[in-house]
C-alpha cells in the first residue's frame, strides 16, 4: 500500500508542476530528477519509521526512470472505474423477491432502480464511452399437473378452463421451459437525463412450441418513454409472486406499443400521461364488420412511493368502434385501477389491485385478446361491456431463504344479452406456494392453484393445478 501511495504522490506531483517547468526538455528532466530524489528521501523516512515500530522495512521495487514522453495529460484512471450505473441508489420502494420479476422491466422516472433490483448489479462499461450494458434473464423449468382440464397447459388462465367438455375430467401432466427469458439492457447518463434501452423476450409465442415472443423493446430518455412494453395503466410492482406465469386474472396486465411522459411531483410522487396503441377487441363481428381504431388509448396515472410501499391510481380512456357494410357505431370506454404494496412488519408484504370500467377487458390478465371490450348487438349498436375485478396477495418470509404467498383474485363481467351463452361471465383464482432460494441465482418452489370459470348462461367448471419450478438467474 505504501508503494501505491508513493506512486500516487508521484502522479500528483507531476500534475502540480508549474507550466513554465515544461518550457524545455532540460527543465522537465531536472524536475523529474528532483522528484526522484524526493521519493528516495520519503522511502528512507518510511523505513526509519518502520524500524522504530519494530517492523522490517517493506520491500519496494526500484523506481524506474521515467521518460519525458511518457508524461501525458491522458495518464488517468480508466473511465469505467469511475462510472456509476444511472439510477443506482434511487430506489424508494422496499426490496422484494419475485420469481417472474415483472418489476425489473418496468419503466420508472429517470430510469431509477426498482424493488427487485435496487443495486442494478451486473453492468459492464463499454470502453471509452459512458454506456454500460447488462445481459440478464433466467432459465426456468415448470412441471405441471392438472386434476382436470385447464385449457391452457402452460399458464393458469382461468378464462380458458373448458366448460361442458367431454374430456373435462381428464388429468394432464406437462413439462415446459417457455418462461425462460433473455434480456439486454443499456444505460448511460446524458445532459437530458438517464438514457435506458431495454430488450426482453420469452418463448410463449406459440401454444405447441418454443416460438420467440417479444416482451419489451423500448428506450427512455429522462422521463420520456417510447417503444413496446407494459401499458401505463398496469402496475408491475403490485403483481404477486407466483410460480405460475399468468397470475391472477383480475390484475391489470398488457404489453403494448406507446409513448408516455412522467412528471416528478417531488417526495416520491409522479404523474404519467400516455398515448398507446388502441386495438379495440369486439365480440359479434362478421366478415362484413371490422373493428375501427380512430384514436389512441389515453392513460393518466398518479403514483405515490414511500419506504413502506406504494399506491398507484390509473385511468384509461378508449374510443371503441366498428365499421360495417350497412352501418357503423362508436362508443367511449375506459376504466380505473387502484393498486399498491405495503410492508407488514419486518419482512411480510401485502400486494393488491382493484379495477373496473367499460371496454376494459383488453387491460386484464384473464381477458386480453378475448374480444370482449364491446359487443355488436343485433340492432347494430355497439355496447361497451362492464367489468370489475381485483386481487390481493400476501407474502410471508419464513426465513431469509424461505417464503410463501397466498393470493386470491376475481374478475366479473356483467351479463349482456348480446353475448353468446358460453361467453365469459366470472373467474376466480387462488394460489398458495412455498418458495426456496438457497442462493440468489437459484430458486425452487411448489405451488397449488385453484381456478373456476362461470359462463354467461351460468354453467361452471373448475380445476386444481400443482406446479413445481426450478429457476436459474443469470445475474443475481
Secondary structure, 3 states (H helix, E strand, C coil): CHHHHHHHHHHHHHHCCCHHHHCCHHHHHHHHHHHHHHHHHHHHHHHHHHHHCCCCCCCCCCCCCCCHHHCCCCCCCCHHHHCCCCCCCCCCCCCCCCCCCHHHHCCCHHHCCCCCCCCCCCCEECCCCCCEEEEEEEEEEEEEEECCCCCCCCCCCHHHCCCCCCCCCCCEEEEECCCCEEEEEEEEEECCEEEEEEEEEECCCCCCCCCCEEEEEEEEECCEEEEEEECCCCCHHHCCCCCCCCCCCCCECCEEEEEEEEEEEECCEEEEEEEECCCCCEECCCCCEEEECCCCEEEEEEEEEECCEEEEEEEEEEEEEEEECCCEEEEEEEEEEEEEEEEECCCEEEEEEEEEEECCHHHECCCCCCCCCEEECCCCCEEECEEEEEEEEEEEECCCCEEEEEEEEEEEECCCCCCCCCCEEEEEEEEEEEEEEEECCEEEEEEEEEEEEEECCCCEEEEEEEEEEEEEECCC
